[in-house]
Every structure is written in structure tokens, then in C-alpha cells.
Amino acid sequence: MEKILIVGCKKAMDDVCIGCSRCLVGFNRREGEFARYKDQEAQVMGLLNCGDCPGAGIVTRLAQVKLWNAPMNEKPTAVHIGPCLVDHCPYAQTIIGKIKAKAGVPVVEGTHPYMPADIFA
């Protein structure tokens, strides 16, 4: 079974996104980058923020995920990076590079496909 860890921007997750519901809806519907799990058993095992700008704490936060979930024998099989980081973060490439270097599992840039084209449409 796939165990998905979603990583997003701390500022967006705290101040903008409403409980990261778009990532979770996208996963549940298997849309956007989650379409790859359409015919597979998969679970979201966690939502993690980057640790704040400029992402200096992301490696430590990934280690904490491993540590905290070890007693339950749970670990991610893939990390998905939310659009709040991929598309809107000035430190995205640095943060994503650190995740790819240390995660030890596939890292997918993207989650849901629900970015509004015009907020007042």
C-alpha cells in the first residue's frame, strides 16, 4: 500500500489554505498528481509543512516524521509537494532539492489540480 506524505508551505498552510482541503480532496478523488494511485491502495499518512522560510528545517521535519511513526511501523512511500510550494514559494527549488536528497522515496512535485484561474469569477 502506498503511504503518502504531503509537504506544503508553512505560511500557506497556517494562513491561506483551509486545512489543506484541496490536497485531501484531490487525493480522495485521485485527481491531479494523485491520479497515479487511481487503481492502487493508498493512504495519506500525513501533512507536513516546510518549517517556514527558507525551509532550513525541512530535513529535520522529515526525520521527525520517521521517528514519530517508527513505533507504528509506518513510513511514507512517496512525498508529494503541494502547489503552495511548487508554484508559489521563492525557496521552492532549494526545499524540493533537500527533500529529494534526503527522503529516500519518490518525490512528486504537485498534488491537486484545483488552482482558481480567477478568484472573482
C-alpha positions as CSV (number, residue, x, y, z in Angstrom):
1,M,0.0,0.0,0.0
2,E,1.2,3.5,-0.8
3,K,1.7,5.8,2.1
4,I,1.7,9.5,1.0
5,L,3.2,12.3,2.9
6,I,2.2,15.8,1.6
7,V,4.6,18.7,2.2
8,G,3.3,22.3,1.9
9,C,4.3,25.8,2.6
10,K,4.0,26.7,6.3
11,K,2.7,30.2,5.6
12,A,0.1,28.9,3.2
13,M,-0.9,26.1,5.5
14,D,-1.2,28.4,8.5
15,D,-2.7,31.4,6.9
16,V,-4.2,30.8,3.5
17,C,-5.2,27.2,2.8
18,I,-8.3,25.9,4.6
19,G,-7.0,22.8,6.3
20,C,-5.2,21.8,3.1
21,S,-8.6,20.5,2.0
22,R,-7.8,20.8,-1.8
23,C,-4.9,18.4,-1.4
24,L,-7.0,16.0,0.6
25,V,-9.9,16.2,-1.9
26,G,-7.5,15.7,-4.8
27,F,-6.1,12.6,-3.1
28,N,-9.6,11.2,-2.3
29,R,-10.7,11.7,-5.9
30,R,-7.4,10.6,-7.3
31,E,-7.1,13.7,-9.4
32,G,-4.1,15.9,-10.3
33,E,-0.8,14.2,-9.4
34,F,-2.7,11.7,-7.3
35,A,-4.2,10.1,-10.4
36,R,-1.2,7.8,-10.4
37,Y,-2.8,6.0,-7.4
38,K,-6.2,5.5,-9.2
39,D,-6.1,1.7,-9.2
40,Q,-4.0,1.3,-6.0
41,E,-4.5,1.1,-2.3
42,A,-3.1,4.4,-0.9
43,Q,-3.4,6.5,2.2
44,V,-2.4,10.0,3.1
45,M,-0.2,9.4,6.2
46,G,0.5,13.0,7.0
47,L,0.5,16.7,6.1
48,L,3.8,18.4,6.9
49,N,4.9,22.0,6.4
50,C,8.3,23.0,5.3
51,G,9.2,24.5,8.6
52,D,9.0,28.2,7.4
53,C,11.1,30.3,5.1
54,P,13.7,29.5,3.8
55,G,13.0,25.8,4.5
56,A,16.0,25.3,6.7
57,G,14.1,22.8,8.9
58,I,12.7,20.5,6.3
59,V,15.2,17.8,6.7
60,T,14.7,17.8,10.5
61,R,11.0,17.7,10.0
62,L,11.3,14.7,7.6
63,A,13.4,12.9,10.3
64,Q,10.7,13.7,12.9
65,V,8.1,12.0,10.6
66,K,10.3,8.9,10.5
67,L,11.0,9.0,14.3
68,W,7.4,9.6,15.3
69,N,5.9,6.9,13.0
70,A,8.6,4.2,13.7
71,P,6.7,2.7,16.7
72,M,3.7,2.2,14.4
73,N,5.9,0.7,11.6
74,E,4.6,3.4,9.3
75,K,6.8,5.3,6.8
76,P,6.0,7.2,3.6
77,T,6.5,5.5,0.3
78,A,6.1,8.8,-1.6
79,V,6.3,12.5,-0.8
80,H,4.0,14.9,-2.7
81,I,4.9,18.6,-2.7
82,G,1.8,20.9,-2.7
83,P,1.3,23.7,-5.2
84,C,1.8,26.2,-2.4
85,L,5.5,25.3,-2.5
86,V,5.9,24.2,-6.2
87,D,4.2,27.2,-7.7
88,H,4.3,30.0,-5.2
89,C,7.4,29.7,-3.0
90,P,10.6,31.7,-3.7
91,Y,12.6,28.9,-2.0
92,A,10.8,26.0,-3.8
93,Q,13.9,24.6,-5.6
94,T,16.0,24.7,-2.5
95,I,13.3,23.0,-0.4
96,I,12.4,20.4,-3.0
97,G,16.1,19.7,-3.6
98,K,16.6,19.0,0.1
99,I,13.5,16.7,0.2
100,K,14.7,14.8,-2.9
101,A,18.2,14.4,-1.4
102,K,17.0,13.1,1.9
103,A,13.6,11.5,1.6
104,G,14.7,8.2,0.2
105,V,11.4,7.7,-1.6
106,P,9.9,9.2,-4.8
107,V,9.2,12.9,-4.6
108,V,6.3,14.2,-6.8
109,E,6.0,17.9,-7.5
110,G,2.3,18.5,-7.2
111,T,-0.9,17.4,-5.6
112,H,-4.3,18.8,-6.6
113,P,-5.4,20.4,-9.8
114,Y,-7.8,23.0,-8.3
115,M,-6.0,26.3,-8.6
116,P,-8.5,29.0,-9.4
117,A,-7.9,30.9,-12.7
118,D,-9.8,33.9,-11.4
119,I,-10.6,34.3,-7.8
120,F,-13.6,36.6,-8.5
121,A,-15.1,34.6,-11.4
